[in-house]
Structure formats: C-alpha cells, structure tokens
C-alpha cells in the first residue's frame, strides 16, 4: 500500500469485538529461544509481519528452520550451534531483530555481518556492543561506532556478569538475556542508570522460563539467567497489546464499545495497562484476566501521565488527547526519540499540521485539545505514527495518512481491521 490513504469518519458509536494479531515482542523473543533450543517448537498465534519475518530470516540464516505462520509456526532449533560464517544477517527495519540477534551471533564461530535498512542504521546499538566486548567478543563497528553495520569476528563470550545502560532501551538487556540461555556460564546483567520499559524485561524473563530456563532477578538492578535448561516446546503467543491500543482508543474517541478478547489483566505485556490511561481520561473500562473492553462515555479529560513503562503508547495517548476537555501532558518517553523516528518531534509536528496546539518537552509533550482540520499526515516510515493518527480520521473528515504501507512492520492489515471497526458504527443499540 503506497501513496496516501483517506480515513473515513465513523458515523456513530462503535460496537465490536476486535481480534488483533499476535504480539511482536513475544513472537520475536520466542523465535530466538526456539531457534537456540534443540528440537522442534510450535508457536501458536505468532505475528507474521515485517519485523517477525526479519527475525525468522535471521534464525534461518544461522541454521534453524523457521516456518512462520499465524496459526502454527514451526521452529526446528540448532541446540546453540550456529552455522559457520561468513554470513550476512539483514534486520531490515526491526530494532528487536538487530538488538536480539547481535548477542546471539557471539555464540557462533563467525564471521557474521549484521546490517539493516538506513532508518535502523540510525538507531543505537552501543550498549550491546560495549557489553559484548566486556564479555570477550570481538565486535567491529568501525563504519559508524555504536550503529549498524556490525561485524562479529569472534564470539566466545565468557563471564558471569556485565553492566548495561538501562536508560536508552530495554532491548539491549533483553537481547543479552535471550542469548544467555545458550551461554556456557549463563549471565547476570546489572542495570545502570534510569531504567525504561521495565515490563519488557519482565516479559523476557517470563518467556525464558516458559522455555525451561532458570531466570530471575536479584532486587531492582540485577537480572540473571542460569546456564542449561533451554528446551523446545509448544507456546501460545498473546494478541499484541500495542496493536490493541488503537482500537480501544477508537472507542474512547468515537463512543460505543470495543472489546479485545484473549488480552486482559493476566497479560505479560506492559502495554495492556493502556486501558488504565483510558480510564483516567474518562472512558469506562472493563478488564478481566482474559479480555479488555473500553466504552466511550462522551467525555474525555486531559491528564498528566508518565509512560516510562509503556513508551510505545505515547502516540496513541496523543491522538485521544486531541478530543479531551483540557490539556494532556505525557512524560517519561525521551526514549522514543530514538525509535523509527523522533516520535516526540513527529507527534508535535503532525498535530500542528492538523491545527492542534502541541508543545514539545525533552521527555514528552503537551497536547492542547481542539477540532482538527483536514490534513495529510506524514508518517516518517513509522508504523505507530500511521496507526495512531488514523484515529483522528475516525472523528474528523479530511484526514489522510501518507505511506500507509509502513504499518506492515507490525500490523499488515491494520487499515482493513480499522475500516471493519468503522462499519460497526451505529450497528447496535448497546
């Protein structure tokens, strides 16, 4: 899907149960562990999108056999024995692939080249590279220090502990922990500085344990993985909480109700707490262990919210904030400046393009509500810009999304599902 996509406004309150694809975060973690294990694993409900295809391709290149399918994904693992190089691994635009695969490459004989598309080359890898060097790996980032492309010339990581900056991205730590499942000594990671996206670290530990690995924490600052125990198995992937947020937000904006089955309070994903933000803004939320429903009340309130633990929700909150009765300030998301684009600057720029007043802060933004006017939204090759700003179009005529195909990164049929949701407007008297 290229060009520009007009968003057709909903004609009334929504009424739907929306099934969203599997979690990207859980799928890519499970793909790594299934590939490193010995034997065949099945992943049920896995996400099939650009990011997970990049991970599957990386694991296949290293000797595993991955058949990526949303119903039953099959992974035949390599027992921790990577194919000998020279090999080139392409991470495409996938940050999780680059940051999870780089530590894995130090388990093999090399040499391996890890690279990606230009936007991914602009994203930092320094904390992982520094940690791997301290563990004894020979990693060459001479083309552009701290960024792709990277050459792993020699692995043989040894040592039972390393410190990692926790302020830039949880993915650096998660990648080390996943690779540690196949390291001969295991690994302990000490978090240095402020820690962002902590729920993703808890997710990583939970996925490790589901594959038989002994993994846990010592206090707030140390995470550890014991050697041995990694086994193939049968795993079910939860629906993607980040992808679900757009549909829950649609109910808050347009009224009516949207329910996400199989995703509730028992989820491993921190972004499931987006529903709490909607409740604080005035929506009615019903959450069970296995489902989440948001109902619009016709009144949304401005809030001040710290999204340190779920920074991917910042853009969705911004879209809802446009329709509130007072300003909304989002804090704690400085990390998203280094994602697919500078998401803080992009949100402010595109809201202003719609005639909405917005202020940029070092770690977030303030949105002053108003009536958006027609606009063509630039998406900066960022799937979350496209999906979040499409919500404005459900309530405002004349909103168009540039480069809508960028959603293929994590949610290829997002706009089909959004349109199906729009068509439920006024369908029920509930």
N, C-alpha and C positions, 0 to 999 in steps of 0.2 A: 504494500500500500504506500504510494508516494503522493506528492502534491499536497493538497490541503483538504481537510475533511470538515464540512459544516456539521455542527451539532444541533440536532432538532430539539427544541424545548419539550419537556413533558407537559401534557395538557391538564394534569391534576395530580392528586396524591398517588404514590406508587403502592404496589401490592405484590410482593414476590418473595419466594424462596430462591436464592441465587447460589448456585454451585460454582465455586471458584476452583481453579487448578491447584495442583499440589504446591507445597512450599518450596521456593527456590533454595532457601537456606538449608532446609532439611534434606532436600534432594542432593545438593552438591556435597554436603557432609557425608551422607550415606554412600554416594558414589565413590568417594575416596576410600572409605573404610572397606566397602565391599570389594573394591579393586585390590586393596592391600591384603585382604584375607585370603586364606586358602580354601578353595571350594566355590560353590555357586550360591549367590544370594538372590533373593527376589525382593524388589521394591514395588509395592502396590500404591498406585495413586501418584507416582512421581511426575514432576513437572517436565514437559517437553517444550523447551523454548531455547533461544539462542544461548543463554548462559549455561544451561544444563547440557546442551549439545556440545558446547566448548569443553566442559568438564569431561563428558563421555569421550570426546575425541582425544583428550589428553591421556585418559586412562587406557584407551585402546592403543595409543602410540607406545605406552610403557609396557604393553604386553597383556593387559587384561582383555576380556571380551565383554563389551557392554552393548546390550540391545535395549535402547531407550524407547520405552513405550509407556503411555499414561495409565494403561490398565495393569500390566505386569511387566516391569523392567527386569531383565535378567543380567546379572554380572558374575562372570567367572573370574575369580581373583588370581593373583600371582604369588601369594604367600610371601609378600615382601621382597620378592626378587625381581627387580626392574630390568627391562630389556636394555641391552648394552647400546651405548651411543656409537657414533654420533646420531643424535635425533634432534629434531626441532619441534617444539610444542607451541601451538598457537592458541592463546587465551581469548582471542577476538576482542570483545569489549567487556569481558567478565572479570570483575575485580576479585570475586571469590575464587575463580579458577586460578588466576595468577598467584594470589596470596596463599591458597591452599596447596597448589602444585609445587611451588618453589621449594618448600621444605621436603616434600616427598622426593624431589629429584636428588637430594643429598643422600638418599638411601641406596642409590644405584652407582654403577661404575662410571657413568658419564662417557663422553661429554654430552651435555644437553643444553640446547638453546631454548629459552623461554621468551616469547615475544607476544605482541598483541597489536590491535589497531591503534592509531595515533591517540585517541582520547584515553585509552588505557595506558599508553606510554607516558602520559602526563600525570598519572596517578602515582602516589609514592609507594615504594617498596622498601625504603631504607631500614625501618626497624627489623624486618625479617632478615634482610641481608646481613645486618650487623650481628643479629643473634646467631645466625648460622655460622658466620666466621668465628665467633667466640666459641662455638661448639666444634670447630676444627674443619669446616667445609671450605673448599676453595671456590669462591663465587666471584665472577668477574662482571662488574657493571661499569666498565671503563668508558663505554659510549656516552653514558649520562648517569653519573653516580646516583644511586637510590631509585633508579627507574628502569623499566624495560628498554631494550632487550638485555637479558642477563644470561650469562653462560655459567653453568655449573660444571667445572672441570674435574672436581674430585669431591666425593661426598665423605663417607666415613665419619659422620657426626658422632662424637663421644662426649660424655659428660652428663651429669645428672641434674644440672640446673643452669638457668640463664635468665637474665632480666630483659624485659621488653617494655618499651614505652606504651602505656595504655591509653594515651590521650588522643591518638590520631585515628585508630580504627581497632575494633576488637578482632578483625580478620587476621591481623598479624599473629596474635596469640592463638586463635583457633587453628590456623594453619600448622603451627608448631605442635599443638596438642594432637591434631589428627595424625601427623607424621610420626609422632612419638609412639603411637600404637605399634609401629613396626621397628622402632629403635631398640637396639640390644639392651640399653640401660634404662629405657623409659625416659621421662623428662619431668622436671619441675620448672615452672615458669613463674617468675616474680614480676608482678605488675608495678611499673614505675610511673610516678606522676598520677594525674587525674585519670579516671577510667570511664570511657564512654561505652554505651551499648552493652552493659554488663549482662542483660538477659541472653545475648547471643553466646556469651561464654558458658552460661549455664546450659544452653541448648547443646553446645558442643560436647560438654561433659555427659549430658544425657544420651546423646547419640553414641558416644564411645561406650557407655555402659550397656546400651542396647546391643552392641556387637561383642559383648563379653569382656570388655576391657575394664580393668580396675582404675577408675579415675575419680578425682575429687578435689577438695580444697582444704587448705590449712589457713583459716582466717579469711580476711578480705583480700589479701595480697598475693597468695601463693596458690597456684593450680598445679596438679600433678597427674601423671599417667604412669602406672606401673608397667614394666615390660611383660610381654606374653598376654595370652588370653583372647586375642583377636580371633573371632570365628565368624564364618559365613552364617547367614540366617534369612528369615522371612520378616520383612519390615513393611509397615504401612506408613505412608507419608501423609501428614495432615494437610488440609487446604491451606493456602497461603494467606496468612493474616494481613500482610501488607496489601495484597491484591483485594482482599475482602473489604478493606477500609474504604475504598472508593464507593462501593455500593451501600455500605452503612451510612456514609456521609451523604449520599444521594437522598436517603430517607429523611435525614435531618434537615436538608435544604428544601426538598420538594414536598415533604409531608407524606403521610401513609406509613407503610412499614416495609422493611427489608429484613429477612432472616437468612443467616448463613448456617446451614447445617454442618455438623461434624467439626465445628470450630467453636470452642467455648472456654470456660474458665480453666479447664484442665490442660489447655494447650501448652506446648513447650515454647511457643513464640511470644516474645515480649510485646510484639505489636498488637496482640489481642487486647491489650489494655487501651487501645484507641477508643474502645467503647466507653471507657470511663471518661475520656475527654469529651465525647459527645454528650454524656450525661451531665457533665459540669457546664456544658454550653446550653443545656435546656432540653435536649432530646430525652425521650423515655427509652430506657434500656432494659431489656430482659435477657439475662445470661444464665445458662445452665452449664454444667460441666462440658456439654457436647454441642451447644448451639449458642448463637448470639443474634439478638434481634434489636433493631433500632426503630423507633417510631417517632416521626416528626410531630411536634406539638404546635407548630405555627409560630413559635417564639424562640429565637436563639440569642444567647447572651455572649458578650465579649468576656474573655478570660485572660489571665496570665498563667502560662503553663510552661513547665520545664520538661523538655523532651529529650534529656540526656540519654535516657534508657531506650528511646524509640525514635531516633532522629529521622528515620525514613517517613515518619508520619507528619513531618513539618509542612510539606506541601499540601497534604490533604486538609490539615487544620486550617491552612491559609485560605483554601477555597471555601470552607464553611464559614470562616470569619467574615468574609465579604457580606454575608447575609445576617450578621448579628446586630444587636441593638447598641453596641458600643465597641470600643477598640479591643483587639486581641493582641497580646504580646507573646511570642514564642521565644524561649531562651534555651541555652544549653546545647545548641546544634551547630557550633562552629565547625564540627567535623564534616558537615555536608558541603562545605566549600570545596572539598577535595573529592567529591563524588563525580558522577558523569559530567557535571558542570558545577560551577559555583552556584549551588541551589539557593543560597540566601539572596545573592545578587539577582539571579534569574527570576525568583518569585517576585521581588520588588519591581523589577523592570517590567514584567508582563502584567502585573496588576495595574501599574501606572498606565500601561498601554490601553487597559480597559477603562481608564478614568477613575481607578480606585487609589486613594492616597495610601502610601505604604512607606515606612521608614526602615532603613537598614541598620542593624546593630552588629557589632563584632561577632556575637554568638547567636544571632537570630534576627527577628524583625517584628514590627508592629503594623497591624493592618487596621485601617480606619474604614468601617463599613460604608457601603454606598450602593448605588444602582450601576452595575457595569454597563458600558456601552459596547456596541459591536466592535470586534477586533479580531485580527489574525494573530493567534498565539504562536510565538516562536518556542520551539521545544529543545533546542540545543542538543539534539540526539539523546535526550534524556527521557526515558520511558515514564518516569514519575511526573515530569512536567506535563507530558501529554495527558496522562490519566487524570491527574488532579485538576488541571484547568478545563478538561472536558466537563467537569461538574458544573462550572459556571454556565455552560451552554444548556444544561438541563433546565435552568431557571431564567436564562437571558437569551433572547433571539440575537442572531448575528455573530455568535462565537464560532470561529473556525480554528482548527488545530493543524499547524504546519507539520509536515513529516510524521503523519500518524503511524507509519510503519515502524517507528522506533519502539513501539510497545512490544514488538516481537522479542525483545531482550528477555522479558519475564512473563508476558501475558499476550500471546499472539492474537487471540480472538477477543481481546478486551472490548473493542468497539461493537462487535456483534452482540456481546452479552449486555453492554450498556444500552444498546438500542432495544434489545428484548425487554430489558427492565423498563425503559421509557414507555413501551407499548402496553405495560400493565397499568398505566395511569388511568385512574377512574374506573378500573375494571371491576372493583369490588366496593361494596358499601361499608366494609370494615373501616 
